Amino acid sequence: MANAFEDSSLGLKLKGYLLVPNDALENKIAVYTLRIAQDVLAEHPEIVDVWLQKLHREYLSKRNACEFENDPVACFNLSIYEEFEKHYKSWEDGGLIAILLPGDRAIRISKKPLFSVSKTPAESCDECRMTFATVRELVRHYGEKHPAMIEKVTMPI
């Protein structure tokens, strides 16, 4: 499945200060669904790393064009890339990168996860993406944190 996201046409772009998928990646995520894309990219952060390295190279190119060639367009866009560089440094240190999608959805990936992902089946909250070992824990979570959504979970505590 990871091979589906290693296509060279896929990548990220900057939209203002936000990190968003390019059109090809956005279509791929729509085909595979957000959850599958999140799982694949979380399991293979090296794919996201390649995309981020490409943006990092764009930053270096724009910075050089601004500083050495006095390119006004490169200089104008440099602040956006400098903000990206802060997030890229955080990524390199093990922090999260958020890839924003239409509909206020996001894929959050870490290069060096602070926890391991269990291969045992787990239940997850659709609202906040927390994962629980049992349905009982999930139901309790919905009752405490999302009481209006409790009807989504049918098993009583």
N, C-alpha and C positions, 0 to 999 in steps of 0.2 A: 504494500500500500504506500510506503514511503516513496517509492519510485514515481508515483503519480505527482508528487510535489517537487521532484528534482528536475523538472523541465526547465530549460534555460530561458523560456519566455516568461516564467513566473518571477515575481519580485515585488519589492516594496517601493513606495514613493512617498515623498513628503507633500502633505497638503497643509500649508501653513506650518504650524508646529506639530501637527499630527502625523503619525505613521499609518499609512493606509496601503492596502494591496493594489497592485496595478490591475488593469482590466482582466488580464488572463488569470491572475491569482484569484480575483474576486469571483470569476466564473467557476473556477475549480472548487472553491469553497462552497459555492451554491450547489454544485453538483454533488459533492461528497457530504454536505451538511456541516454546519458549524461545529458540532460536537466531534465528528470524525476528524475534521481538519485540526481541531484543538488537540485531540489525542495523538494524532500522527506527528504533529509538529512538536508537541511536548516530549514525545518519545525520541524524536530525531531533531534536537535543537541545532544540529550542524547545518540543516537546510536553511533555517532562519539566519544562522550565522553568515552563510554565503550571501544572502540578500542584504544583510546589514553591512557586510564588508564592501559590497558594491556601492552603497550609499556613502560609506566612509571614503572610498576612492573619489566619488563625485565631489565630496567636501574638499579633499586635498586639491583636486583640479581647480575648483572654484576659488579656493584661497590663493593658489598660485596665480591664477588669472587676475585676481583682484590686486594682489600685492606687486606682482612683477610686470603685468601687462596693463595695469590700470583700467581693466575692463569694468565699466560702470554697471553692467547687468550682473556680472559675477559678484561685485561688491554689494549690490542691492540685495541679492539672495543669500549672502553669506551668513547673516544673523540666524536665518532659519536652519542652516546647516550646523552652525555653532551650537544651537539648542539641541539638535540631533546628536551631536558629539557628546554632550553630557549624558544623554540616555545610552549612547553606545558604550561609553566608559562604564556606566552602571551595569550594562549587559555583560561586558567583559569581566566584571567583578562578581557576577552571579545574580545580578538584579533582574527584574522582570521588564519585558518589553510588551507594550500593548499595541496590537494591530487593530485599528478601529475599522468597523464595518458599517454598512448602512443599517439604519434602524437602531442606533445606539447600542450595537453589540460589539464585543471585542474578543480577540483571542489574546490571552496572556501567556507568554512563554518565558522560561528562564533557561539560560545556557547551562547553569550548574544548579539544578534544583536542590533546595535545602532539605528535601525529604524524598524518600523513595516511593515509587508508585507500586502498590500491591497488585498482583495479578488475580487476586480473589475478587469475585463479584462484589460490587458495592452499590449502594443507593445514593443518588445525589439530588440535591435541592435544585430545582429548575430556576429558582429566583436568585440565589446567591452562589451557586456552584459548589457549595460545601458537600463533602462526601461522607457517608455514614456506612458503618459495617453492616447494619441491619435495618430492616424496614421500620422496626419499632423505634429506633433512634431517629430515623427520618421523620416519622409521624410526630414524635415529641418535638423535634426541631420546628416543624411546620406549626405546631400548636403554640410554641413560644415566640417564634420570630415572624411567622406569616399566618396569623389566625384567619385572615380573610381567604386564604388559599387552601385551607385544610381539606376542603372537599376533593382536591386533587389526589389526596392520599386516602385510600379506602380502608386500610387495615386499622382497626381500633387498637388503642394502647392497652 
